[in-house]
């Protein structure tokens, strides 16, 4: 098997494929409207709750299986979060681990700004049983697992949740780095959308890691709006996002609908946003 093409985060972020728009148009959209569109995605989909429920259930099962297996001097449960971002997802997952005696959480990311945001979030939300540290590490580098911050290479869990698009190639080496940092009886959790899973699953097979798959259902419920709002979405008479928002000012959800189209449909006239 070969790695999937068009897997780069820069190509797929917001589901915008490079074949439809020039690089400057895609980049302008990512730097201006992407976050608003992503917020609409979270508002009108069950993506985040479903994800948190699936990972939380997995950790609860793991806790139940390991309860009573720790010695008096081995109550530490260490977690490595690769691509931790602002800590929004990890803080919600860690909040479910209140009964664990001692959780040592290590988050890494390539962006210093999001690490600062994650520090503030975790400081506000982390339970007293959780010790956390955050580090700027480029996990696209070949030997990123050799970083000095990884003195003890025995993480019980290493997870990467919706950050896989930042790994654009060398997925085998990437997983080998994680394997080096994970305890012999540890668990590696990778969460992406179906297309994003392909190169990681291929790499898993190539290095012989045992593969378990957990499915969670993702649903999008578009805002309910009059037919007149939908009729102005067609490409026959395209208008800009701002014009569209003003045209349907009495329906604030109309702007969200338009942004969701920009997020999900790569063929939609993205350049009209700019």
C-alpha positions as CSV (number, residue, x, y, z in Angstrom):
1,X,0.0,0.0,0.0
2,X,1.1,3.6,-0.6
3,X,0.5,6.7,1.3
4,X,-2.6,8.8,0.3
5,X,-2.0,11.8,-1.9
6,X,-3.3,15.3,-1.1
7,X,-2.9,14.6,2.6
8,X,-1.1,17.8,3.5
9,X,-2.8,20.0,6.2
10,X,-2.3,23.0,4.0
11,X,-4.2,21.3,1.2
12,X,-7.1,19.9,3.3
13,X,-7.6,22.5,6.0
14,X,-11.2,23.5,5.8
15,X,-11.6,20.9,3.0
16,X,-10.2,23.3,0.5
17,X,-8.3,21.3,-2.2
18,X,-5.5,22.9,-4.2
19,X,-7.0,22.1,-7.6
20,X,-9.8,24.6,-7.1
21,X,-8.2,27.8,-6.0
22,X,-4.8,29.5,-6.2
23,X,-2.6,29.3,-3.2
24,X,-3.0,32.9,-2.3
25,X,-6.8,32.6,-2.3
26,X,-6.8,29.6,0.0
27,X,-4.2,31.2,2.3
28,X,-6.2,34.4,2.5
29,X,-9.3,32.5,3.4
30,X,-7.5,30.5,6.1
31,X,-6.1,33.7,7.6
32,X,-9.4,35.5,7.6
33,X,-12.6,33.4,7.6
34,X,-11.4,29.9,8.4
35,X,-11.7,30.2,12.2
36,X,-15.2,31.7,11.9
37,X,-16.2,28.8,9.6
38,X,-14.6,26.3,11.9
39,X,-16.7,27.8,14.7
40,X,-19.8,27.3,12.6
41,X,-18.8,23.7,12.0
42,X,-18.6,23.0,15.8
43,X,-21.9,24.8,16.4
44,X,-23.8,22.8,13.8
45,X,-22.1,19.4,14.1
46,X,-21.7,16.8,16.9
47,X,-18.0,16.4,16.0
48,X,-16.5,17.7,19.3
49,X,-19.0,16.0,21.7
50,X,-18.8,12.7,19.8
51,X,-15.0,12.8,19.8
52,X,-14.8,13.6,23.5
53,X,-17.3,10.8,24.3
54,X,-15.4,8.2,22.3
55,X,-12.0,9.0,23.8
56,X,-13.4,9.5,27.3
57,X,-15.1,6.0,27.1
58,X,-11.8,4.5,26.0
59,X,-10.0,6.0,28.9
60,X,-12.6,4.9,31.4
61,X,-12.4,1.4,30.1
62,X,-8.6,1.6,30.4
63,X,-8.9,2.9,34.0
64,X,-11.2,0.0,34.9
65,X,-8.8,-2.6,33.5
66,X,-5.7,-1.2,35.2
67,X,-7.3,-0.4,38.6
68,X,-5.5,-2.3,41.3
69,X,-2.6,-3.2,39.0
70,X,-0.3,-0.4,40.2
71,X,2.2,-0.9,42.9
72,X,2.5,1.6,45.8
73,X,5.3,3.4,44.0
74,X,3.8,3.3,40.6
75,X,0.6,5.3,40.6
76,X,1.8,7.7,37.8
77,X,-0.2,7.8,34.6
78,X,1.7,9.7,31.9
79,X,0.1,11.1,28.7
80,X,1.8,12.6,25.7
81,X,-0.4,14.9,23.5
82,X,1.1,15.5,20.1
83,X,-0.2,18.6,18.4
84,X,-2.0,19.8,21.6
85,X,-3.0,23.1,20.1
86,X,-4.8,25.5,22.5
87,X,-5.6,22.6,24.8
88,X,-9.3,22.8,24.2
89,X,-9.7,19.0,23.5
90,X,-7.1,17.8,26.0
91,X,-8.6,19.9,28.8
92,X,-12.0,18.4,28.2
93,X,-10.6,14.8,28.2
94,X,-8.4,15.4,31.2
95,X,-11.5,16.6,33.1
96,X,-12.9,13.1,32.9
97,X,-9.9,11.6,34.8
98,X,-10.7,13.0,38.2
99,X,-10.5,9.6,39.9
100,X,-7.0,8.8,38.6
101,X,-4.4,9.2,41.4
102,X,-1.8,11.0,39.4
103,X,-1.8,12.1,35.8
104,X,1.3,13.6,34.2
105,X,0.3,15.3,31.0
106,X,2.9,16.5,28.4
107,X,1.7,18.5,25.5
108,X,3.8,19.4,22.4
109,X,3.1,21.7,19.5
110,X,5.0,23.5,16.8
111,X,3.3,26.9,17.6
112,X,4.4,28.8,20.6
113,X,1.3,31.0,20.6
114,X,-1.1,28.1,20.9
115,X,1.1,26.6,23.7
116,X,0.6,29.8,25.7
117,X,-3.1,29.5,25.1
118,X,-3.0,25.9,26.2
119,X,-1.1,26.8,29.4
120,X,-3.8,29.3,30.4
121,X,-6.6,26.9,29.7
122,X,-5.0,23.9,31.5
123,X,-4.1,26.1,34.5
124,X,-7.8,27.1,34.8
125,X,-9.3,23.7,34.2
126,X,-6.9,21.0,35.3
127,X,-7.8,19.0,38.4
128,X,-5.4,18.8,41.3
129,X,-4.4,15.3,40.4
130,X,-3.0,16.5,37.0
131,X,0.5,17.8,36.5
132,X,1.2,19.3,33.1
133,X,4.0,20.6,31.0
134,X,4.0,22.1,27.5
135,X,6.9,22.2,25.0
136,X,7.5,23.6,21.5
137,X,8.6,20.7,19.4
138,X,8.4,20.2,15.6
139,X,7.2,16.7,15.3
140,X,7.8,16.7,11.5
141,X,11.5,16.5,12.2
142,X,13.1,13.0,11.8
143,X,14.3,12.5,15.4
144,X,11.9,14.7,17.3
145,X,11.6,12.0,20.0
146,X,15.2,12.7,21.0
147,X,14.3,16.1,22.5
148,X,15.6,16.7,25.9
149,X,12.2,17.1,27.4
150,X,11.6,13.4,26.9
151,X,13.9,12.1,29.6
152,X,11.5,9.2,30.6
153,X,10.3,7.4,27.5
154,X,7.5,5.5,29.1
155,X,4.3,7.3,28.3
156,X,1.3,5.1,29.1
157,X,-0.8,6.9,26.4
158,X,0.3,9.0,23.4
159,X,-2.5,10.6,21.5
160,X,-2.8,12.8,18.4
161,X,-6.3,14.2,17.9
162,X,-7.1,16.1,14.7
163,X,-3.6,17.3,14.2
164,X,-2.5,14.6,11.7
165,X,-2.6,17.0,8.7
166,X,0.5,18.7,10.1
167,X,2.3,15.4,9.4
168,X,2.6,15.7,5.6
169,X,5.0,12.8,4.9
170,X,7.3,10.2,6.5
171,X,4.4,8.7,8.5
172,X,6.4,5.5,9.3
173,X,9.2,7.6,10.9
174,X,6.6,9.6,12.8
175,X,5.0,6.5,14.3
176,X,8.4,5.0,15.1
177,X,9.1,8.2,17.1
178,X,5.9,7.8,19.1
179,X,6.6,4.1,19.6
180,X,10.0,5.0,21.1
181,X,8.3,7.2,23.7
182,X,5.5,4.9,24.6
183,X,5.8,2.2,27.3
184,X,5.8,-1.5,26.1
185,X,2.2,-1.9,27.3
186,X,1.2,1.7,26.3
187,X,-1.4,2.8,23.9
188,X,-1.2,5.1,20.9
189,X,-4.4,6.9,20.0
190,X,-4.7,8.6,16.6
191,X,-8.0,10.5,15.7
192,X,-8.6,11.9,12.2
193,X,-11.3,11.9,9.6
194,X,-11.5,8.8,7.4
195,X,-9.2,10.2,4.6
196,X,-6.7,11.4,7.2
197,X,-6.4,8.0,8.7
198,X,-5.2,6.3,5.5
199,X,-1.4,7.1,5.7
200,X,-1.3,6.4,9.4
201,X,-3.0,3.0,9.0
202,X,-0.6,2.2,6.2
203,X,2.4,3.1,8.4
204,X,0.9,1.1,11.3
205,X,0.9,-2.0,9.1
206,X,4.4,-1.4,7.8
207,X,6.0,-1.3,11.3
208,X,3.8,-4.0,12.7
209,X,1.8,-2.1,15.3
210,X,-1.4,-3.8,16.5
211,X,-4.4,-1.9,15.1
212,X,-7.6,-1.3,17.0
213,X,-10.3,1.0,15.4
214,X,-12.9,2.9,17.3
215,X,-15.7,4.6,15.2
216,X,-17.7,7.6,16.3
217,X,-20.5,9.1,14.3
218,X,-20.2,12.6,13.0
219,X,-23.3,14.5,12.0
220,X,-23.9,17.9,10.6
221,X,-27.3,19.6,11.1
222,X,-27.5,22.7,8.9
223,X,-29.4,25.7,10.3
224,X,-33.1,25.7,9.4
225,X,-33.9,28.6,7.2
226,X,-36.5,29.7,4.6
227,X,-36.2,28.5,1.1
228,X,-35.4,32.1,-0.1
229,X,-32.2,32.0,1.9
230,X,-31.0,28.8,0.1
231,X,-32.0,30.1,-3.3
232,X,-29.3,32.8,-3.2
233,X,-26.6,30.2,-2.6
234,X,-26.3,29.1,-6.2
235,X,-23.3,29.9,-8.3
236,X,-25.5,31.4,-11.1
237,X,-25.7,34.7,-9.3
238,X,-22.8,34.6,-6.8
239,X,-22.4,37.3,-4.2
240,X,-19.8,37.9,-1.6
241,X,-20.2,36.7,2.0
242,X,-20.8,40.2,3.3
243,X,-23.4,40.9,0.7
244,X,-25.1,37.6,1.5
245,X,-25.1,38.4,5.2
246,X,-26.6,41.8,4.6
247,X,-29.2,40.4,2.2
248,X,-30.4,38.0,4.9
249,X,-29.7,40.2,7.9
250,X,-33.0,39.0,9.6
251,X,-31.5,35.5,9.6
252,X,-28.2,35.5,11.4
253,X,-27.9,31.8,10.7
254,X,-27.7,32.5,7.0
255,X,-24.1,33.7,7.4
256,X,-23.2,30.4,9.2
257,X,-24.8,28.4,6.4
258,X,-22.7,30.2,3.8
259,X,-19.5,29.7,5.8
260,X,-20.3,26.0,6.2
261,X,-20.5,25.7,2.4
262,X,-17.1,27.4,2.2
263,X,-15.8,24.9,4.8
264,X,-17.2,21.7,3.3
265,X,-17.5,22.4,-0.5
266,X,-14.2,23.0,-2.2
267,X,-15.9,23.9,-5.5
268,X,-17.9,26.7,-4.0
269,X,-16.7,30.2,-5.2
270,X,-14.3,30.8,-2.3
271,X,-12.7,33.9,-4.0
272,X,-16.0,35.8,-3.4
273,X,-15.2,36.0,0.3
274,X,-12.2,38.1,-0.3
